[in-house]
Amino acid sequence: MRGIRWIIGEDGALKLWVMAIIVAIFWGGEYWRRQLWEPDEARYAYVSTEMQQDGHWLVPHRNREYYAHKPPLMFWLINAASVLNGGEINQVTTRIPTWLGTSLSLWATGRIAAMLFGGTAGLMAPALLAVSALFWRLSGAGHIDGLLCGLQMLAFWLLLSASRETASRPGLRRVGAYLAMGLAVLSKGPVGLLVPLGAWVAFCLFSGCRSRRQQWHCIWGIPLALLPTALWLGSIVYFNAAPDGYFDELLFKQNIGRASGSFAVGHKRPFWYFFVYFFGDFMPWTPLFPAALIALRRDNDVRRMARGVAAWGLFVLFFFTLSTTKRNLYTLMAYPAAAILLAAGWDRIRNAPVRMRIVSQRLLAGILILAGVVMASAEGVMALLQKAAPVSLMALIPGGCVLLLAGIVLLRTTHDQNLTRWLATAAGGIAYTLAITAFLLYPVLNTVKTPHALVAAAKTRLPAHQDLLLYRIHGEIQALYCRTRGRQYHNPTALVEAMRAQQTGMVVLESSRFHEIAEVPEVKASECGHFNMGQKEMLWIAFKR
């Protein structure tokens, strides 16, 4: 029993250090074997590299120009992680912040579930969340949203635990909550404060615990949460480190502009976007969700708490629905709420209609069987159709076989009396499939997702320490892999001037834009080469006077 308590806390949830090890093992194959892909991962690694090399510790830079899209916490953490690797920023060090955020998210999810619904939910909720589609994908990559969600969930748990009558040091817990929100703001802006605080208020209102909301800690807590960002901005002003236009873009265009739709036109979505994509991004658990909600609704002992957790998740979805620009990763904090509801509801699933429960179980088993068949047979089907896939699909076979076997076992045990064991079997089978598939498939995909053909050409055509000229692309991944700096140009005139000034070097652009500079004499006299990155057809031009 002592050994169990060493791993599992008194509330029935896993301890943080155990969760961190599990996260490292589960996503470790991806952290290690998948190289940095665009857009976000390569961008953050590139910005962090430029910060390290040029000493722009207060104002991040990209392609020798200020980068105001994000505050600096992610880039600071990547550089801090690189110290463990001799200062080198690579795929592992870029994902260390994600590992920290994912560990916090899953740990806080387990603690909240155990606190509200018991130890079984505290163990199952993190397992369900870890293998849900969106959370699994983002937690394996170097995205800011993984770190952001971890800090938000930490803040939510600290507020919840501080509200208990038996809580030890509630004031200190609230201080920790607001500091966690402050770090979240320093990672991605105001959403780091508004989302967890709004989710907390929604939880209190709908769980019937309004006395928790009426506590006055917000009066001093919000200024405390803004303190880290204030210190950062104050340092920029004090050291006169802000280029012209930096504050305007950081404080207004990147926040008000995104919400109103005047910025990031490519992310404009209709108002119903999140309420459709949420169910797809919560797969494969979506078929079980209705029965679990009904089970919770029929349990008078936990109905109010379930209503509060549902309000938390719905608040996150509604909050980002108000914004014109939408991406599914914005709503990541809603998925822990969904996992908690599913875990708690399944622990009480016998309250749900039997037919509905069995149908949902069979539907999940059928989805896994179908997915397993598709994965295991993909290579053979492509051969029969005499079509060539961009990469070998043999790496899908082991995971497909595991998923197929798990689906069959689940289908045959639909009437198992131990329904918690049934759900744990499903989570285990899916987790093993995801881990082994990522370990085997991602190295194969590296060949088409990274610009290795460009790197080979640059070794003999791009002089050391020479800028890589980028025509109408940001080109972070190209500059990162060529181990140089990028310079971005938006019109042919500026590009030609840079080519003449540099005399020797390389230009990278999308093939579809070559006609814009094809008649330039410097281009006509240059060597050209094509390379692909995923669906993108790219072109390099090596010039020399």
C-alpha positions as CSV (number, residue, x, y, z in Angstrom):
1,M,0.0,0.0,0.0
2,R,2.9,2.3,0.7
3,G,4.2,1.7,-2.8
4,I,0.9,2.7,-4.3
5,R,0.8,5.9,-2.2
6,W,4.2,6.7,-3.5
7,I,2.7,7.0,-7.0
8,I,-0.9,7.9,-6.2
9,G,-1.9,10.7,-3.9
10,E,-4.4,10.6,-1.1
11,D,-7.1,11.9,-3.4
12,G,-6.6,9.0,-5.9
13,A,-4.8,10.9,-8.6
14,L,-1.3,10.3,-9.9
15,K,1.4,12.5,-8.5
16,L,3.0,15.1,-10.7
17,W,6.4,13.5,-11.0
18,V,4.7,10.2,-12.1
19,M,2.7,12.0,-14.7
20,A,5.8,13.8,-16.0
21,I,7.5,10.4,-16.5
22,I,4.4,8.9,-18.2
23,V,4.2,11.9,-20.6
24,A,7.9,11.5,-21.4
25,I,7.4,7.8,-22.2
26,F,4.2,8.2,-24.1
27,W,5.2,11.1,-26.3
28,G,8.9,10.5,-26.1
29,G,9.2,8.6,-29.4
30,E,7.6,11.6,-31.1
31,Y,9.8,14.1,-29.2
32,W,12.9,12.3,-30.3
33,R,12.2,10.8,-33.7
34,R,10.1,13.5,-35.4
35,Q,12.0,16.4,-36.7
36,L,10.7,20.0,-36.5
37,W,7.9,20.6,-38.9
38,E,6.2,23.8,-40.0
39,P,4.5,26.0,-39.4
40,D,4.6,26.5,-35.6
41,E,7.3,24.2,-34.4
42,A,9.9,25.4,-36.9
43,R,8.9,29.0,-36.3
44,Y,9.3,28.8,-32.5
45,A,12.7,27.0,-32.8
46,Y,13.9,29.5,-35.3
47,V,12.8,32.5,-33.3
48,S,14.4,30.9,-30.2
49,T,17.7,30.4,-32.2
50,E,17.7,34.0,-33.3
51,M,17.1,35.1,-29.7
52,Q,20.0,33.0,-28.5
53,Q,22.4,34.1,-31.2
54,D,21.7,37.8,-31.2
55,G,20.8,38.3,-27.6
56,H,17.3,39.6,-28.2
57,W,16.0,38.3,-24.9
58,L,13.3,40.9,-24.4
59,V,11.9,41.3,-27.9
60,P,11.8,38.1,-30.0
61,H,13.0,38.5,-33.6
62,R,12.4,36.5,-36.8
63,N,14.4,37.1,-40.0
64,R,16.2,40.0,-38.3
65,E,12.8,41.8,-37.7
66,Y,10.8,41.9,-34.5
67,Y,8.3,39.2,-33.9
68,A,5.3,40.5,-32.1
69,H,2.9,37.5,-32.6
70,K,3.7,36.0,-29.2
71,P,5.1,37.0,-25.9
72,P,8.6,35.5,-25.0
73,L,7.9,32.8,-22.4
74,M,8.0,29.9,-24.9
75,F,11.2,31.1,-26.4
76,W,12.8,31.6,-23.0
77,L,11.9,28.1,-22.0
78,I,13.2,26.6,-25.3
79,N,16.5,28.4,-24.7
80,A,16.6,27.2,-21.1
81,A,16.0,23.7,-22.2
82,S,18.9,24.0,-24.7
83,V,21.3,24.5,-21.9
84,L,20.8,20.8,-21.1
85,N,21.9,20.1,-24.7
86,G,25.0,22.2,-24.8
87,G,23.1,25.2,-26.1
88,E,21.8,23.4,-29.2
89,I,18.1,24.0,-30.0
90,N,16.7,20.8,-31.7
91,Q,13.4,18.9,-31.8
92,V,13.7,17.7,-28.2
93,T,14.5,21.0,-26.6
94,T,11.8,22.8,-28.6
95,R,9.3,20.4,-27.1
96,I,10.3,20.6,-23.5
97,P,7.8,23.4,-22.8
98,T,5.1,21.2,-24.3
99,W,6.2,18.3,-22.1
100,L,5.9,20.6,-19.0
101,G,2.5,21.9,-20.1
102,T,1.1,18.5,-20.9
103,S,2.3,17.1,-17.6
104,L,0.6,19.9,-15.8
105,S,-2.6,19.5,-17.8
106,L,-3.0,15.8,-17.2
107,W,-2.0,16.0,-13.6
108,A,-4.4,18.9,-12.9
109,T,-7.2,17.0,-14.8
110,G,-6.7,14.0,-12.6
111,R,-6.6,16.1,-9.4
112,I,-9.8,18.0,-10.3
113,A,-11.6,14.8,-11.4
114,A,-10.6,13.0,-8.1
115,M,-11.6,16.0,-6.0
116,L,-15.1,16.3,-7.6
117,F,-16.0,12.8,-8.6
118,G,-13.7,10.3,-6.8
119,G,-10.5,8.4,-7.3
120,T,-11.6,6.3,-10.3
121,A,-12.4,9.4,-12.3
122,G,-9.1,10.9,-11.1
123,L,-7.2,8.0,-12.8
124,M,-9.4,7.7,-15.9
125,A,-9.8,11.3,-16.9
126,P,-6.1,11.9,-17.7
127,A,-6.0,8.6,-19.6
128,L,-9.0,9.6,-21.7
129,L,-7.7,13.1,-22.3
130,A,-4.2,11.9,-23.4
131,V,-5.5,9.8,-26.3
132,S,-8.2,12.2,-27.5
133,A,-7.4,13.4,-31.0
134,L,-6.6,17.1,-30.6
135,F,-4.9,16.9,-27.2
136,W,-2.7,14.0,-28.3
137,R,-1.6,15.8,-31.5
138,L,-0.8,19.1,-29.8
139,S,1.0,17.4,-26.9
140,G,3.5,15.7,-29.2
141,A,4.6,19.0,-30.9
142,G,6.3,22.2,-29.9
143,H,3.1,24.3,-29.7
144,I,2.6,27.1,-27.3
145,D,-1.0,25.9,-26.7
146,G,0.3,22.8,-24.9
147,L,2.2,25.0,-22.4
148,L,-0.7,27.5,-22.2
149,C,-3.2,24.8,-21.3
150,G,-1.0,23.4,-18.6
151,L,-0.7,26.8,-16.9
152,Q,-4.4,27.4,-17.2
153,M,-5.3,24.0,-15.8
154,L,-2.8,24.5,-12.9
155,A,-4.5,27.8,-12.1
156,F,-8.0,26.3,-12.2
157,W,-7.0,23.4,-9.9
158,L,-5.3,25.8,-7.4
159,L,-8.5,28.0,-7.3
160,L,-10.6,24.9,-6.8
161,S,-8.5,23.4,-4.1
162,A,-8.2,26.7,-2.3
163,S,-12.0,26.9,-2.1
164,R,-12.3,23.7,-0.1
165,E,-13.1,24.2,3.6
166,T,-10.3,21.8,4.5
167,A,-7.8,23.4,2.2
168,S,-4.4,24.1,3.7
169,R,-2.9,27.5,3.0
170,P,-5.8,28.7,0.7
171,G,-4.2,32.1,0.3
172,L,-1.0,30.7,-0.9
173,R,-2.9,28.5,-3.4
174,R,-4.7,31.5,-4.8
175,V,-1.4,33.4,-5.2
176,G,-0.1,30.4,-7.1
177,A,-3.2,30.3,-9.3
178,Y,-2.8,33.9,-10.3
179,L,0.9,33.6,-10.9
180,A,0.2,30.6,-13.1
181,M,-2.3,32.8,-15.1
182,G,0.4,35.4,-15.2
183,L,2.8,33.0,-16.9
184,A,0.0,31.9,-19.2
185,V,-0.4,35.6,-20.3
186,L,3.4,35.7,-20.8
187,S,3.1,32.7,-23.1
188,K,0.1,33.7,-25.3
189,G,-1.4,37.0,-24.2
190,P,-4.7,37.9,-22.4
191,V,-6.3,34.5,-23.0
192,G,-4.0,33.2,-20.4
193,L,-6.0,35.1,-17.8
194,L,-9.4,35.5,-19.3
195,V,-10.0,31.9,-20.1
196,P,-9.2,30.1,-16.8
197,L,-10.7,32.9,-14.7
198,G,-13.9,32.9,-16.8
199,A,-14.0,29.1,-16.7
200,W,-13.7,29.3,-12.9
201,V,-16.6,31.8,-12.6
202,A,-18.7,29.6,-14.9
203,F,-18.0,26.6,-12.8
204,C,-18.9,28.3,-9.5
205,L,-22.1,29.7,-11.0
206,F,-23.4,26.5,-12.4
207,S,-22.2,24.1,-9.7
208,G,-24.1,26.0,-7.1
209,C,-21.0,27.1,-5.2
210,R,-21.5,30.8,-5.7
211,S,-19.9,31.6,-2.4
212,R,-16.6,30.5,-4.0
213,R,-17.1,33.1,-6.7
214,Q,-18.0,35.9,-4.2
215,Q,-14.6,35.7,-2.5
216,W,-12.7,38.9,-3.2
217,H,-9.3,37.5,-4.3
218,C,-9.9,38.8,-7.9
219,I,-9.3,42.3,-6.6
220,W,-5.6,41.6,-5.8
221,G,-5.3,38.5,-8.0
222,I,-5.8,40.1,-11.4
223,P,-3.0,42.7,-10.8
224,L,-0.8,39.9,-9.6
225,A,-1.5,37.9,-12.7
226,L,-0.5,40.9,-14.8
227,L,2.7,41.5,-12.9
228,P,5.0,39.2,-15.0
229,T,3.9,40.8,-18.2
230,A,4.2,44.3,-16.7
231,L,7.8,43.5,-15.6
232,W,8.6,42.2,-19.1
233,L,7.1,45.3,-20.8
234,G,8.7,47.6,-18.3
235,S,12.1,46.1,-19.0
236,I,11.6,46.7,-22.7
237,V,10.9,50.3,-22.0
238,Y,13.7,50.7,-19.5
239,F,16.3,49.2,-21.9
240,N,14.7,51.0,-24.9
241,A,14.6,47.6,-26.7
242,A,11.3,48.0,-28.6
243,P,11.6,48.7,-32.3
244,D,9.1,51.2,-33.9
245,G,5.7,49.6,-34.2
246,Y,6.4,46.7,-31.8
247,F,4.0,47.7,-29.0
248,D,1.2,48.6,-31.5
249,E,1.3,45.2,-33.1
250,L,1.9,43.3,-29.8
251,L,-0.9,45.0,-27.8
252,F,-3.5,45.8,-30.4
253,K,-3.1,44.1,-33.8
254,Q,-2.3,40.7,-32.2
255,N,-5.3,40.8,-29.8
256,I,-8.0,43.2,-31.0
257,G,-7.1,42.5,-34.6
258,R,-7.4,38.7,-34.2
259,A,-10.7,39.0,-32.4
260,S,-12.2,41.3,-34.9
261,G,-10.9,39.5,-37.9
262,S,-8.8,42.3,-39.3
263,F,-5.7,40.1,-38.7
264,A,-5.0,36.5,-39.8
265,V,-7.5,36.4,-42.5
266,G,-6.7,32.7,-43.1
267,H,-8.2,31.8,-39.8
268,K,-11.7,33.3,-40.2
269,R,-14.4,30.7,-39.5
270,P,-18.2,30.7,-39.0
271,F,-19.6,31.1,-35.5
272,W,-20.5,27.4,-35.2
273,Y,-17.0,26.2,-36.0
274,F,-16.0,25.0,-32.5
275,F,-19.2,23.3,-31.8
276,V,-18.7,21.1,-34.9
277,Y,-15.0,20.4,-34.6
278,F,-15.1,19.8,-30.9
279,F,-16.7,16.4,-31.3
280,G,-14.3,15.4,-34.0
281,D,-11.3,16.5,-32.0
282,F,-12.6,14.6,-28.9
283,M,-12.6,11.3,-30.9
284,P,-12.5,8.4,-30.3
285,W,-14.5,9.1,-27.1
286,T,-17.4,11.1,-28.7
287,P,-19.7,8.0,-29.1
288,L,-19.6,7.4,-25.3
289,F,-20.2,11.0,-24.4
290,P,-24.1,11.2,-24.5
291,A,-24.5,8.1,-22.3
292,A,-22.0,9.4,-19.8
293,L,-23.8,12.8,-19.6
294,I,-27.1,11.1,-18.9
295,A,-25.5,8.9,-16.2
296,L,-24.3,12.0,-14.5
297,R,-27.6,13.8,-14.8
298,R,-29.3,10.9,-13.0
299,D,-26.9,10.9,-10.1
300,N,-28.2,13.5,-7.6
301,D,-24.9,13.4,-5.6
302,V,-22.7,14.7,-8.5
303,R,-25.2,16.4,-10.8
304,R,-24.3,19.9,-9.6
305,M,-20.6,19.4,-10.0
306,A,-21.1,17.9,-13.4
307,R,-23.1,20.9,-14.4
308,G,-20.2,23.1,-13.2
309,V,-17.6,21.2,-15.2
310,A,-19.9,21.4,-18.3
311,A,-20.2,25.1,-17.8
312,W,-16.4,25.4,-17.7
313,G,-16.1,23.6,-21.0
314,L,-18.9,25.5,-22.7
315,F,-17.5,28.8,-21.5
316,V,-14.2,28.1,-23.3
317,L,-16.1,27.2,-26.5
318,F,-18.4,30.3,-26.3
319,F,-15.5,32.6,-25.5
320,F,-13.6,31.8,-28.7
321,T,-16.8,31.7,-30.7
322,L,-17.0,35.4,-30.2
323,S,-13.7,35.8,-32.1
324,T,-13.8,36.1,-35.9
325,T,-10.6,34.2,-36.2
326,K,-10.8,30.6,-35.0
327,R,-8.5,27.6,-34.8
328,N,-9.4,24.4,-33.0
329,L,-6.3,24.5,-30.8
330,Y,-7.6,27.8,-29.2
331,T,-10.2,25.7,-27.2
332,L,-7.7,23.1,-25.8
333,M,-8.8,23.9,-22.2
334,A,-12.3,22.6,-23.0
335,Y,-11.0,19.1,-23.5
336,P,-10.0,18.4,-19.9
337,A,-13.5,19.3,-18.9
338,A,-14.9,16.8,-21.4
339,A,-12.5,14.1,-20.2
340,I,-13.6,14.6,-16.6
341,L,-17.2,14.4,-17.5
342,L,-16.7,11.2,-19.5
343,A,-14.6,9.6,-16.7
344,A,-17.1,10.6,-14.0
345,G,-20.1,9.5,-16.1
346,W,-18.6,6.2,-17.1
347,D,-17.9,5.5,-13.4
348,R,-21.7,5.8,-13.0
349,I,-22.7,4.5,-16.4
350,R,-25.2,2.0,-15.0
351,N,-27.5,5.0,-14.4
352,A,-27.7,5.4,-18.2
353,P,-30.2,3.4,-20.4
354,V,-28.7,0.0,-21.0
355,R,-29.5,0.0,-24.7
356,M,-27.9,3.4,-25.2
357,R,-24.8,2.3,-23.3
358,I,-24.3,-0.9,-25.3
359,V,-24.9,0.9,-28.6
360,S,-22.2,3.5,-27.7
361,Q,-19.8,0.7,-26.7
362,R,-20.3,-1.1,-29.9
363,L,-20.0,2.1,-31.9
364,L,-16.6,2.8,-30.4
365,A,-15.5,-0.8,-30.9
366,G,-16.6,-0.6,-34.5
367,I,-14.7,2.6,-35.1
368,L,-11.5,1.1,-33.7
369,I,-12.0,-2.0,-35.9
370,L,-12.5,0.0,-39.0
371,A,-9.5,2.3,-38.3
372,G,-7.4,-0.8,-37.5
373,V,-8.3,-2.4,-40.8
374,V,-7.6,0.8,-42.8
375,M,-4.2,1.2,-41.1
376,A,-3.2,-2.4,-41.5
377,S,-4.2,-2.7,-45.1
378,A,-3.2,0.8,-46.4
379,E,0.0,-0.3,-48.0
380,G,-1.6,-3.4,-49.7
381,V,-4.6,-1.4,-50.9
382,M,-2.3,1.2,-52.5
383,A,-0.4,-1.6,-54.2
384,L,-3.6,-3.1,-55.6
385,L,-4.7,0.2,-56.9
386,Q,-1.2,0.7,-58.4
387,K,-0.9,4.1,-56.8
388,A,2.2,5.3,-55.0
389,A,1.9,7.0,-51.6
390,P,4.4,9.8,-50.8
391,V,6.0,7.5,-48.2
392,S,5.9,3.8,-47.3
393,L,2.8,3.0,-45.2
394,M,4.3,-0.2,-43.7
395,A,4.8,1.7,-40.5
396,L,1.0,1.7,-40.0
397,I,0.7,-2.0,-39.9
398,P,1.7,-2.7,-36.2
399,G,-0.5,0.0,-34.9
400,G,-3.3,-1.1,-37.1
401,C,-3.1,-4.6,-35.8
402,V,-3.1,-3.5,-32.2
403,L,-6.2,-1.2,-32.9
404,L,-8.0,-4.0,-34.7
405,L,-7.3,-6.5,-31.8
406,A,-8.4,-3.9,-29.2
407,G,-11.7,-3.2,-31.1
408,I,-12.5,-6.9,-31.3
409,V,-11.8,-7.4,-27.6
410,L,-14.0,-4.4,-26.8
411,L,-16.8,-5.7,-29.0
412,R,-16.7,-9.2,-27.4
413,T,-16.7,-7.7,-23.9
414,T,-19.5,-5.2,-24.3
415,H,-21.5,-7.0,-21.6
416,D,-18.6,-7.2,-19.2
417,Q,-19.8,-6.4,-15.7
418,N,-16.6,-4.3,-15.0
419,L,-17.2,-1.4,-17.3
420,T,-14.3,0.6,-15.9
421,R,-12.0,-2.2,-17.0
422,W,-13.7,-2.0,-20.4
423,L,-13.0,1.7,-20.8
424,A,-9.4,1.2,-19.5
425,T,-8.9,-1.5,-22.1
426,A,-10.0,0.9,-24.8
427,A,-7.7,3.7,-23.6
428,G,-4.8,1.3,-23.3
429,G,-5.2,-0.1,-26.8
430,I,-5.6,3.4,-28.4
431,A,-2.6,4.7,-26.4
432,Y,-0.3,1.8,-27.6
433,T,-1.5,2.3,-31.1
434,L,-0.7,6.1,-31.1
435,A,2.7,5.6,-29.4
436,I,3.9,2.9,-31.7
437,T,2.6,4.6,-34.8
438,A,4.3,7.9,-33.9
439,F,7.5,6.0,-33.2
440,L,7.5,4.2,-36.6
441,L,5.7,6.6,-39.0
442,Y,7.0,10.0,-38.1
443,P,10.7,9.3,-39.1
444,V,9.3,8.2,-42.5
445,L,7.3,11.4,-42.8
446,N,10.4,13.5,-42.0
447,T,11.6,13.0,-45.6
448,V,8.6,14.9,-47.0
449,K,7.9,17.4,-44.2
450,T,11.4,18.9,-44.0
451,P,13.5,20.7,-46.6
452,H,16.4,18.2,-46.7
453,A,16.8,18.7,-50.5
454,L,17.3,22.4,-50.0
455,V,19.9,21.7,-47.2
456,A,21.8,19.5,-49.6
457,A,21.9,22.2,-52.3
458,A,22.8,25.0,-49.8
459,K,25.9,23.1,-48.6
460,T,27.7,23.9,-51.8
461,R,25.8,27.1,-53.0
462,L,25.2,29.2,-49.8
463,P,28.3,30.7,-48.3
464,A,28.7,30.4,-44.5
465,H,26.9,33.2,-42.6
466,Q,25.2,34.4,-45.7
467,D,21.5,35.2,-45.4
468,L,18.9,33.0,-47.2
469,L,16.7,35.3,-49.2
470,L,13.0,34.5,-48.9
471,Y,10.6,35.7,-51.5
472,R,7.0,36.2,-50.1
473,I,7.4,33.4,-47.6
474,H,8.3,33.5,-43.9
475,G,10.7,30.6,-44.5
476,E,11.5,29.8,-40.9
477,I,11.9,26.1,-41.6
478,Q,14.1,26.7,-44.6
479,A,16.4,29.1,-42.7
480,L,16.4,26.8,-39.6
481,Y,17.5,23.7,-41.5
482,C,20.1,25.6,-43.5
483,R,21.5,26.9,-40.2
484,T,21.4,30.5,-41.4
485,R,19.3,33.6,-41.2
486,G,16.4,34.4,-43.5
487,R,15.6,37.7,-45.1
488,Q,12.1,38.2,-46.3
489,Y,11.2,40.3,-49.4
490,H,7.7,41.1,-50.6
491,N,8.3,42.4,-54.2
492,P,10.7,41.7,-57.0
493,T,12.5,45.1,-56.8
494,A,13.5,44.6,-53.2
495,L,14.6,41.1,-53.9
496,V,16.8,42.1,-56.8
497,E,18.4,44.8,-54.8
498,A,19.3,42.2,-52.1
499,M,20.7,39.8,-54.6
500,R,22.9,42.5,-56.1
501,A,24.1,43.6,-52.6
502,Q,24.8,40.0,-51.5
503,Q,26.3,39.0,-54.8
504,T,26.3,35.3,-53.9
505,G,23.6,33.2,-52.2
506,M,20.2,31.5,-52.6
507,V,16.6,32.6,-52.9
508,V,13.7,30.3,-51.8
509,L,10.1,30.8,-53.0
510,E,7.0,28.8,-53.9
511,S,7.1,27.5,-57.4
512,S,3.7,29.2,-58.1
513,R,5.4,32.6,-57.7
514,F,8.4,32.0,-60.0
515,H,6.6,33.9,-62.8
516,E,6.8,37.1,-60.8
517,I,10.6,37.2,-61.0
518,A,11.3,34.9,-64.0
519,E,12.3,37.8,-66.3
520,V,14.8,39.3,-63.8
521,P,18.2,39.2,-65.4
522,E,19.9,38.0,-62.2
523,V,17.3,35.1,-62.0
524,K,17.7,34.1,-65.7
525,A,21.5,33.7,-65.1
526,S,21.0,31.7,-62.0
527,E,20.8,28.0,-61.2
528,C,17.4,26.7,-60.1
529,G,16.2,23.6,-58.4
530,H,12.8,22.2,-57.2
531,F,12.0,20.5,-53.9
532,N,8.8,19.5,-52.2
533,M,7.6,20.0,-48.6
534,G,4.4,18.1,-48.1
535,Q,1.9,19.5,-50.6
536,K,4.0,22.6,-51.3
537,E,6.1,22.8,-54.4
538,M,9.1,25.0,-53.7
539,L,12.0,26.4,-55.7
540,W,15.5,27.5,-54.9
541,I,17.6,29.8,-57.0
542,A,21.4,30.0,-56.5
543,F,22.8,33.2,-57.8
544,K,26.4,34.4,-58.2
545,R,27.9,37.5,-59.8
